[in-house]
Amino acid sequence: MDIFRQHIANSLITIAGLGLLVGTALWWVDAVSYADLVWSVATVPILITLLVQIVNALRAGDIGLDVVAALSMSAALAFGEPLAGNVVAMMYSSGQLLERFAQGRAKREMTALMSRVAHTAMRYEGNALQEVAIAVIKPADRLLIRQGEVLPVDGCIASDVALLDLSSLTGESLPVKRERGGEALSGSTCAGPPFDMIATRPATESTYAGIVRLVAAAQASKAPLARMADQYALGFLALTLVIAGGAWLLSSDTDRVLAVLVSATPCPLILAVPVALMAGMSRAASMGVLVKGGGVLETLAKVRTVILDKTGTLTHGQAEVTEIKTSLAYDADTVLRLAASLDQASGHVVAAALIGEAQRRGLTLSAPQEVIEVPGAGLEGVVDGHNIVVGGNSFVRNRCKKGDDLVLLSTIDKTAMTVAVGVDGAVAGVIILADRIRSDAANALQALRDAGVAKIILASGDRQDIADNIGATLGIDVILGDLTPDGKVATVSAEHRNGPVMMVGDGVNDAPALAAADIGVAMGAHGTASSSEVAGVVLLVDQLSALSKAMTIAQRSRTIAFQSVSVGLGLSLSAMVAAAFGYLPPVQGALLQELIDITVILNALRALR
């Protein structure tokens, strides 16, 4: 359909251009009647096409300044000014091409995402490889990713190492190294040697498929500012008719009426706003921030209150071992190895953290035996002939009666996340873990304030003391802990009275609050699918600092959109007044209006920079 419309547009500008050239040549040799005929014939196809577009728009409940273009061409033919009609037809058809160029230029970074969808993949079938359509790939399938290939689905690295180009997802210019077990997102590119990958999601649920859906929805959306421009266009149409009618009443000069109409045609008020907003969305996408629509971009520019989740937003969302305190009988590696060996029988996230740390230290884990797990408390079992207990302080203390465990456990900060380890009835050590604050968190929050945010709130489901510690470190205005998902929604609702509210989170428990906010922002690089679906903004790059950059882009795009509307209105109105008083003939008015069109559109495209 787009190719057909492009063909029609090219044909129309060719007809108008040839008519203008041939008619001018005939006029030059004094064949005026033939010149008028050629100009008229060249105008009619453009006028008919325009009338069809207007009828279709009216059926859809839309009306705009295209009506003025049709009136001016019709009036030119009726009043015996075919040259003016041909000039308007030429300007209108060339304006259509200019509009398509501007919209295509503004969408470039966003549509580039959609062009990278993989269609096939190399899947292992036993010991052989077979090229299959990505639609048949299932979780747990083993795939071979060749150098230069785009990853077709989300998965985890099954080789020792993989080098991935994430530029299309996050804007990172340098390839990123991922080790065995690391995350591999669809849409990234193998920038190094081939590697094996285990699929974790089908193609329809993968990160890149979700991005493509979001981009399509963003491009199809219509922003409030764009709808406001439509309303301006309707008022401007009425004003055009009033000025044209006034010119006729004052002078009874059809040339003045025609000059007023062509001076208002085809002012791109309806186009300038969507071009500026699409340019802003495109610019944000190139920096790893996916904005789902022009309306979201507008609201992003006006946000004054930001509510932040803690885990995965201000912190990395993964517990890491920060310290191991031991009794005199054990060293840190021994305590960690025994605890991690027993934790191999547990599916708890803390167990995964201990196992991961042991593997990073190169420790050899033993198989646990006779394991008994008490959900939410800890587990006990046998490792290398020793009775091992791993869990909370009270759980371990109740099972260890030897040694000075009170002295060891009393040295631990009560706000820290701890795992106590007992060996053969005595407390052997305490492993301290933490969900580290992101290195860019403090600078990112300051950048939000610089972008106009007046109030920052931490809304966390963690204990209040942990939230207080994080909030005080980062200088957050209001710190709320122990919140349920409903509590986060209530926090968002309470802040609406202070202006547009933005909620930032990454988990399933954040989805209701993201939906309740004026703008929900999902940490999409590592967040859940549910949070990304309900959020208006998705951060594809795992950097909170990208959010303030997106706000700055949104503010600039909105300013440029308003500039385009006001400049277009002002210049067109001035030309119409001059035409009404006889200072601007029809042909010159049409040429001046085309110059206004070009100026307004080029101004809107500044949002790309």
N, C-alpha and C positions, 0 to 999 in steps of 0.2 A: 504494500500500500504506500509506504514512504517513497519507494522508487517511482511508482506511478505519479504521485504528487510532485516529485522532483521533476519528472518528465513534463508534466503539465506546466509547471512554473517556468521551466526552460523554454518551452514552446511559446508561452505568452510573452515573455520578455523579448524573444526573437521577433515575434509579430509586431510588437509595439516599436521595437528598435528599427526594423526594416521600414515600417510605415513612416516613422519620423524622418528617416534618411531619404527615402524615395519622394515623399511629399515635399520635403525641403528642396530637393533637386528640381522638382517640377515647378515649385514656386519661384525658384531662382531664374528659370527660363520663361517666366511670365505665364505658365500654364496653371493659373490660380485655381480654376474650377476643378482641374484634375488633381491638383494638390489637396484641395479640400476633400475630394472624394477619397483619396488614399488615406488621409488622416482619419476620416470617419470610419472607413472599413477597418483600419488597424485598431480603432478604439472599441468597436463592437464586441469582438471575442472576449476582451478583458472585462468589459461591462457585463456580459452575459454570465461569465464565470463568477464574477463578484456577486451578482444577484442570486445565483444558485447558493453560494456560500451564506449569504444573508438569510435566505429562506430556511436553510438547514439550521442556522444559528437560532433563528426565531423559534423554530420548532423545539429546540432544546432549552428555550427560555432565556437566551442570551442575546444581547444587543450591544453594539459598540460603534466605533467611529468608521467602520467600513461602510455604514449607511451614508456618511458624508461623502466618501469617495464615489459611491454610486450616484449620489445626487449631483456631484460636480461634473462627472462625465456625462450624465444625462442632460444637465443644463447646458453644457458646452455644445452638445450636438443640437439641442433645441434652439439655442440662441445664435446658432450660426458661427460658433467659434471652435471648429474641429481641431485646430492646432493645439489649443488649450486642452481639449479633451484627450488628444494623443499624448501630450506631455504628462497629464495626470495618469493616463494608462501606463506610460513608461515608468513614471515614478512609483506607481503602485506595484507593478510587477517586479521592478528592481528592489523595491522595499521588501517584498515577500522573500526574495533571495537573501537579502541582508538579514532579515529576521531568522531565516533558517541557519545562516552562517553563525549568527550571534548565539542562538540556542545550542547549536552543535558545539561551538567553542566552549560554552559554559558547562556543557555536560561531559566534556571530554574525559576528565579524570574518573567520573562516576561510571560512564559507559565502558571505560577501559577495564573495569572490574568484571563486567558481564562477558567480555570477550575472552576471558581466560578460563572458562569452564571446561574441564576435561570431559571427554566423552567415552574413553576406553581406558583400561588399565591391564597390566600384566599380573595375573593371579597364578599362584602355585596350585597345580593339580597333581598331588603326589610329589614326585620328583621333577615333574615337567612344568613348563610355563604355558599359559594360554591367555591370549588377549580377549578380554570380555568387556561388555558394556558396563558402565559404572552402575547402572540400575540394578544389576544382579549381585553386586558386592554386598556381603553380609558382615556383621561384626564377627571378629575372630578370623576372617580370611587373611591369608598372608599374601602380601603384594610385593612386587619388585618395582622400585621407583628408579628409573634410569636418569642419567645426567641430563639436565635441561627440561625434564618433564614436570608438569604441574600436578601436585598431589590431588587425586580425585576425591578422596574422602578424608575424614579425620581419623587419626590413628596414633599408635605409639611406635617408637623406633625399635626395631628388632635386630639391628646390626650394632656393632660397637659404637659407631659414630655416624652422624649425618650432618651435612652442611646445607642449610636451608636459606633461600632468599625469600624474606618476608616482606619485601618492599611493597608488593601489591596489597598487602593486608594492613601493614603498620606504618609504612613510609620509611622504615629503617633502611639506610643505604647499604650497609655492610651485611654480608651473610652471617647467619647465627649458627653456632655449633650445637647440636643436640646429641646427647649420649644415649646409650641403650635405656629404654624405658621412658625416654623423654617424649613430650607431646609434639605431634606433627599435625598442623592444621591444613585442611584442604585449601587450595588456592595459592599456597606457597610453592616454591620451585626448588627442585634439587640442584644446588649450585656446586656440588662436588661429585665424588664417585657414587655409583649406584648403591642403594641400600635397601634392606628389607623393612617392611612396615606391617604391623598388625592392625587391621581396620577395627575401629571402636564404634563407628556409627555408619548406618547406611547413607548413601549419597544424599537422599532427600532431607536428612536431618543434620548433615555436616555443616560446619561453619560457613563454608563458601556458598553453599546453597542458600543458607539463611541470609547472607549478605546480598546475594543476587535478588532475593525476594524483597529485601528492604530497599534496595536501590530502585527496583521497578515501582514500588509503592511511593517512594520519594519523588520520582520523576512524574508520577501521575497525579500527585497532590496539588491542591491549589491553596495558596496562602491567604490569610485574612487581608494582608496588604494588597495582594493581587485582586481580591474581590473588591477592596476599597477603590482600586484603580478602575475597575469596571464601573463602579458607581460614579467616579469622576468622569469617565468617558460618556456615560449617559447624560450627566449634567452638561458636559462640554458640547455634546450634540445639540441639546436644547439651546445653549448659548449661541452656538453657530447659527442656528436657524433664526434666532432673535436678531442677531447682528445683520444677517443677510436680509431679513425682512425689513429692518430699520433702514438699511442702505437703499432698498427699493422704494420705501415710502418717502425718503428724503430726496432722492434723485431720479427715480424711475429709470435708472440706468442698469440694464441687464448685465453689462460688463462688470459693474461693481458687485452685483449679487454673485456672479460667477467667480470673481476674484476672491470674495470672502469664502466661498465654498472650497475652492482649490487651496487656499491658504490654510485650511483646517484639515487637509487630507494628505496622507493618512497618518496623522500624529500618533506615534507609537506609545501612547500612555499605557495601553493594555499590555504591550510587550516589554517595556522598560523594567517594570517591577519583577515579572518572572525571570527575566534575564539576569538582573542583579541578584535575586535570591538563589537562582540556580547556580550562578557563578560562585556565590558564597558557599553553597553546599558542595560544589565541586572542589573548591579550595580546601575546605575542611576535610573532604574525603582523601585528598592527596596527602594530608597530614595524619591519616589514620583515625579520623573522627567521622563516623557515618551519621549524618543528620537525616531523619526519615521524611522530611518534607519542609516546604517553605514556611508553613505555619509554625513548625517547631523552631526553625531558624529565627523567625521573628520573635518568638517568646524567649528564646535563648538570649537575645540581645537585651531583654528587659528584666532578667532575673536579679533579684536583690537578696534573696535568702537561699542558702544552700544547706541541705541536710545530708550528712555523710554517714554511711555505715562504717564500721571499723574493720571487720575481718574481710580481707581481700580488696579493700578500698584504700584505707589509710595504712594497712599492713599487707603483707604478702599473702596472708591467708593460709600459711603452712607453718606448723610448729617446727622449730629447729632447736637442736641441742646447743645450749649456750655455755653450760658448765656442768661438771660432774664432781660432787664432793664425796669423799670416801672415808671409811674408817682406816685405821693404821694397817689393818690386815690385807687390804686390797688396793690395787691401783685403778685408775679411771677406765682403762681399756678392758680390764677384766670384768669390772662391774657392768660396763656397757655390753660386752660380748655375751655374758650370761643372761642379762635382761633381754637383749635382742633375740637370742636363741629361743627363749621361752615365748617371746611375743610373736614368733613365727606362727603360732597357733591361734593368734587373735586377729580380728579384722578391724580393730580400732585404729583411728587415725594417728593416735599417739604411738601405737605399736609400729605403724609404718614409718614414723619419724625416727624411732630408735633403730629400726632395721636399716633404714637409709643411711643414717650416720655411721653405723657399724660397717656397712659396705664401703662408705667413703674412706674410712680409716683402714680398710684392707683387712678387717678382722674376719676370721673363719668361724662361721656359726655352726653350732651343733644341732642335731634334731632333738626336740623336746619330747618327753614321755610323760604319761600319766597326768595330763594337763586338766585342770579344773578351773573354769572361768566363772567369776561372779560378775554379771553384767553391771557396768557402771562403777565397779569397785576395784577389780584387779584379777589376777590369775596366779595359780601356783602349779608347780610340776617339778619334774626331774630333768636336769641338764648335766651330762657328764658325771652322773652319780651323785650330784648335789641337789638338795631340796631348795628350789628357788621360788621366791615370792616377789611379784612385781605389781605395783598398784599405788593407790593413794596412801598418804602417811598413816592414817588410822588403820587401814586394811593391813598394811605391812606390820605395824607395831603390834597389833593383836595376835599376829602369828610369829613374832620374833621376841623372845624373852631374854635373850643373851645380849651382852654388850651394852655400852652406854648410848642407846639409841636416842634418848631424850636430848643429849648434848648435840648430836649430829643433826637431828631434825629441827632443833630450836634455832639453828643458824640460817634457816631458809626464810626468805622473804615470803610473808603470807600471801602477797598478791601475785607471786610467781606461779607458773604452771610447773608442778613437780611430779616426778615418778620415783617412789622409794623402792629399793631393791634389798631383799633379804636373802641370805645364803646360810643354809643349815641352822636356822633358828636365830640368827643375829643380823642386825641391820648392817649391810655392807656399804651402802652408799645411797646418795640421792642424785638423780639426774634432773637438771633444771632445763626447762624448755621455754621458748618465747616465740611469739608471732611478731617478728621484727617490723618496726615502722619502716615504711618505704623511704628510701634515701631522698626522694624528691618531694616527700609529703609537705614539709615545712615551706619550701619554695613554691609549691603548687598552691597552697592555701593563701600565701601572700599574693601570688599572681591573680587569684580569684578576687581578692580584695581590690587589687589594682584595676581589675576589670569592672569594678562597680558593685561587687557583693558587699552588703552592709552587715550581714549576720551569718555566721557559720555555726551549725549545730551538729554535734556528734550524737547519733542515735544508734546505740549498740545493744545487742542481745546479751553481751557479756556482763559479768558482775560489775557493779557500780565502781568498785575500787579500781578495777582494771581500766575501765573507761575513763575514770578520773585521771589516772596516771598518763594515759595516752593523750587525753585532751589538754592536760596541763603542759605536757611537753611541747605540744604543737600550738598552744595559745588559742584554743577554740573557745568561742563565746559562751555556748551552752553545752553542757555535758550530761547526757542521759544514758543510763545503763539499765540492765535487767528488763529490756523492752521485748515484748512479744511482737509478732507481726502486726497484730491489731494496735499495739501501742505505737508502732512506727507510723501506721496510718493516721492515728489520732494526732501525732506530732505534726505530720504534714498538714492535716486539716486545720490545726490551730494556727499555723503560720500563714494561711491564705490571706488573712486580713491585712497582712503587711506587704502584699504584692505577690508577683509570680514566685513560685517556690520550685526549686530544683532538688530532686532526691537522687543520690548516687549510691549504688549498691551492686552486688554481684551474685547474691544467692537466691535460692527459691523463696526464702523467708522475706526477701526484700521486694519480691514482685508486686504484692499488693500496694506497698508504699510507692513504688515506682509508678504504678498505674494511677494512684491518687494525686500525685504531684502534677503541677503544670507541665513540668518536663522531668521525665525519668531518664537517668543516665546509667547504662549498664556497662560494667567492666567486661566487655565482650571477649577480650583475649583469653581470659580464664574463667569467666562467669558462666552461669547456667543458661540453658536455652530459654527457660521461662522468663528470666529477667531481661534477656535481649529482645524477646518478642514484645513485651509490654512497654519497654523503654522507648522514648522518642529519639534518644541519642545513644549510639553504641561506640565505646572506645575500643577500636581494633588494636591499638597499640597499648601495651601494658604500662602506661605512664599517666598518672593523674594530671600532670602538668599540661597535657594536651587539651584538657577541658577549658582552661583559661584562654588558650589560643583560639579555640573554637568560639568562645564568647566574644573575643575581640573581632574575629572574622564576621560573626553575626551582626555585631553592632555596626561595623563598617559597611556591610552589605545593606543593612536597613537604611543607613544614612544615605548611601548612594542611590538606593531606590527612591527615597523621598526627593533627593536632588533631581533625579531624572524626571519625576512627575512634575515638580515645580518648574523646572527649566522648560520642559516640553509645553506645559500650560502657558507659561509666561511668554515664550517666544511666539507660539501659535496665536495667542490672543493679540499680541502686538501686531503681527502680520495681518490678522483679520481686521483690526481697527484701521490700519493704514489702507487696506483694500477698500473698506467701506467708505472712506473719504476720498477715494480715487487716486491715492498715491502709489498703488501697487497693482499693475495690470495682471490679468489672469495667468499668462504664461510665466511671468516673473514670480508670481505668487506660488505657482506649483513648484518651480525650481527652488525657491526659498524654503518651502515646506520640506522638500527632500533633504536639504541641508540640515534642517532641524531634526529630521528623523535620524540621520547619520550621527549627529552630535549627541543625541539622547542615548542611542544604543551604544556608542563607543564609551560614553560615560558609565553606563550600566556595566559594561565589561571590565571596568576598573576593579570590580570586586574580585576578579581572578588574581590580582596581584597582592 
